[in-house]
């Protein structure tokens, strides 16, 4: 009898000691599924309210056209090629300016954190320029450059420069001193310190700054296209507004919604891929 109890206790204890990996994974998958379902449920509910509100006269269709008419215009523009051209032009200007701002802003932020002279030089510029409405410089850029893509791209880069520099500086200046001291004690050179210590430890804040700057790039591009005209999503929207074409205006809004979400989600995916080693990826 005592041997049976001992065997039962041993088998029960061994089962309890076995790692149970499936439950956390199932809970994580179920929570993601619930979040996904809730998000799409809210979108579908808003779409139904929009459609039936305009269809049954609760909303003036001139002020807010039906969702079906907007989607029909979106399909027609996609088939005849006008909408893809406008979207590609807008994305080209936004991403080009964003890339220029990132190439310049990240090194400036790191140098500000590592050099007192660079910090002394750029800190007043960043402090004054960050809260300013950057779109106010558009007439100056038009006078200095041209009325075509150059001034629009420079306007986007100028708008994205400040949040990227601020986030990079915050990340590089907030690095823990122990990894820096350890690397220096092991004889690491300045180039090795930059690529193997400063950039990896500051990369979460750098990517946060890029995530903040990307929507700024999209907004600035749309606004400059509206103000300056020409091809692009913003130009098409302002042209539709001049002719009281509310369907065309809301078609542009849906276009911005679609490719804006796609670009932002793409950057979030890139962040997860680059920060696999970081504790935030384990959540």
N, C-alpha and C positions, 0 to 999 in steps of 0.2 A: 504493500500500500504506500509506504514511504517512497519507494522507488518510482511509482507512478506519479505521485505528487511532484517529485523532483523533476521527472521528465516533462510533465505538463508545465511546470514553472519555467524550465529551461527553454521549451519551445515557445511559450508565450513571450518570454523575455527576448528571445532571438527575433521574433516577429516585430516586437516593439522597437528593437534596435535597428531594424532595416530602414534605410533612408526612403522617405516617401517624397519623390520628386514630382509626381504627377499632379498632386493636389494644388501646389502653388501655380504650376503652369496652367492648369484648368481654370483656376480662379482668375489669373491674368487674362487668359483668352476670353473668358466670359465677361469680364469687366470691359475689355476692349470692344467686344461685340455689342454690349449694352450701350456704350458710348456712341458707337457707330450708328446703331439703330435709332438712338435718341436724336442725334444730329440730323440724320436724314429724315426722321419723322417730323422734326420742326420745319425743315425746308419744304417738305411735301405739304404740310399743313398750311404754311404761308402761301405756297403756290396755289393751293385750292381756294383759299380765301381771296386771293388776288383774282383768280379766274372767275369764280362765281359772283364775287362782289361787283365786278364790271359787267358780267353777262346779264345779271338780273337787275341792274339799274341802281344798286346801292352806291356805286361810285361813278362819277362822270367819266365816260370812256375817252373824252378828249383830254382830260387831265391825267388819267391813268388808263392807258389802253389795256385790253385783255392780254393775259399771258400767252394765249394761243396765237394772237396776232403778232406779238413780239417774236415768238418762236418761229412763226411762219416767215417773217421778215429775215430772221437770222438764217434760216435754211436757204431762202432765196439768195441772200448775199453770199452765203458760203458756196452755193452752186455756181454763181456767175463770177466768183473769184474776187469780188471787191472786199469782203470781210477778211479773208486770209491775208491779202496784201496790206490792209490797214493794221491788222494785228502784228504782222511780221515787222512792219516799219516801226510801230510803237515799241515792240520788244527790242528791236535793234537799238533804238535810241536809249531806252531805259537801261538795258544791260551793258551797253558800251559805256555810258556815263558812270554806271555803278562800278564797272571794272576799273575804270580810270581812277575813281575815288578810292577804291580799295588798294590799288597798287601804290598810290601816293600816301593815303591816310595811315595804313598800317605801319610802314617804316617811320613816319613822322611821330606816331604815338609811341613806338618803342624808343625812338631817340629822345623824346621828351622825358621818358621815365629813366633813361640811363645817362643823360647829359644835362647838366644844369644850364649850360649856355643855350641849348636848343629849347629847353623848357622856358627859360627866360624870354626867348624870342617868340615862341608860338603861343604861350599861355594867354597873353592879352588878346591875340587874334581869335583864339578859340572861345575865350570868355565873352568877347563882344559879338562874334559872328554866330555863335550857336543859337541864341534866342532871337536873332533877327529874321524877319521874313525874307527868305532867299529870293523869292520870285520878284522882289523889288529891283533886283539887279538885272532882270531880263532886258529892259531897254538899253542898258549899258552894253550887255553882251551882243545885242543886235547891232549896235553902232560899231563896236570893236571888230566883230566878225562878220556874219552875214545873216540873212533871214531864212537860211536853209538848215540843214542838219547840224552844222558846226555849233551854232549858238545854242541849239536845244540840248545837244550832248554836253556842252560845257556847263549849261545851267543845271543839268542833272548831276554832273560830277561835283559841282560846287555845293549843291544841296546835300549830297551824301557824304561829303568830306568830313563835316563836323561831327556827326554821330560816330563815324568810324574811328576818327582820331580820339575822341573822348573815351570810347569803350576800350580801345587798344591801350591808351595811357592808363586807364583804371586797372586793366588786367595786368599790365607789365609792372606797374608800381606796387601792386598788391601781392606780388609773389612772395611766398614764404622764404625767409632768409636761409633756412637750414639746407635746402637743396643747393642753393647758390654757394654757400660756404663749403659744402661737401664737394661740389664739383671743382671749386678753386683749390681746395686742399689736395685733390687728386691730380692737379696740374692741368686742368682744362684751359684751353686757349679761348680768346675772346670769340672767335668764330664758332667754336664748339659750344661755348656758353650760350650763344645766340640761338643756334639751331637745335640744341639738345636740352636746354634748360628754360630759357626765357620764352621762346615761341610755344613749346608744348604746354607750359604751365599757364601762359596767358591766352591760349587758344580758346577756352570757353568764353571768355569775355570778348575776344576778337570776333568770334562767330555770333555772339549776341549783338554786337555792333553792326555786323553785316545784316543780320535779320531785321534790325531796326531800320537800316538804311535802304533795304530793298523796297519796302512799301513806299518810302519817301521817293525813291527813283521812279516808281510807277506813277505816283501822284503828280510829281513834277513834270513828267513827260506828258501826261494827259492835259495838264493845265497849260503848258507851253504850246501844245498843239492847238488848244482852244484859242489861245490869244494870238498865235501867229498864223493859224490856218494851214492849208495844205493837206496832203494825205496823212492818214493816221486815224486812230480811234477817236482822239479828241477833236480833230478837224472835222470828221464825219458827224460827230455829235453836235458841234456848234453850228454846222451847216444845216442839220436837220432842225435845230432849234430856231434858226432864222426863218425857216419856212413853216413853222408851227407843226412840224412832223413829230408828234410825240412818240409815235411808234419807233421812228428812227432813233430818237434820243434814248428810249428805254432799251432798244436793241444794243446801243453802245454800252449802256450800263451793264447789261447781261454779259457782253463781251469782256468788259473789264473784270467782272466778277469771276468769269471762267478762267481767263489766263492769269489773273492775279492770284487766285487760289492755287493754280498749278505751279506757278513760279515759287510762291512762298512754301508750299509743301515740298517742292524739290529741294529748297535750301534746308528745310528741316531734316529731310532724308540724308542730305550730305553731312549735316551736323552729327547725326547719329552714327554715320559711317566713320567720320574722322575722330569722334570721341568715344570709340569703343572701350578704350582703356579707362575712361573717366567714370567716377562713381555715379554720375547722373544717368549713364546708360544702363545701369543695373536696376533702375527703378521700374 
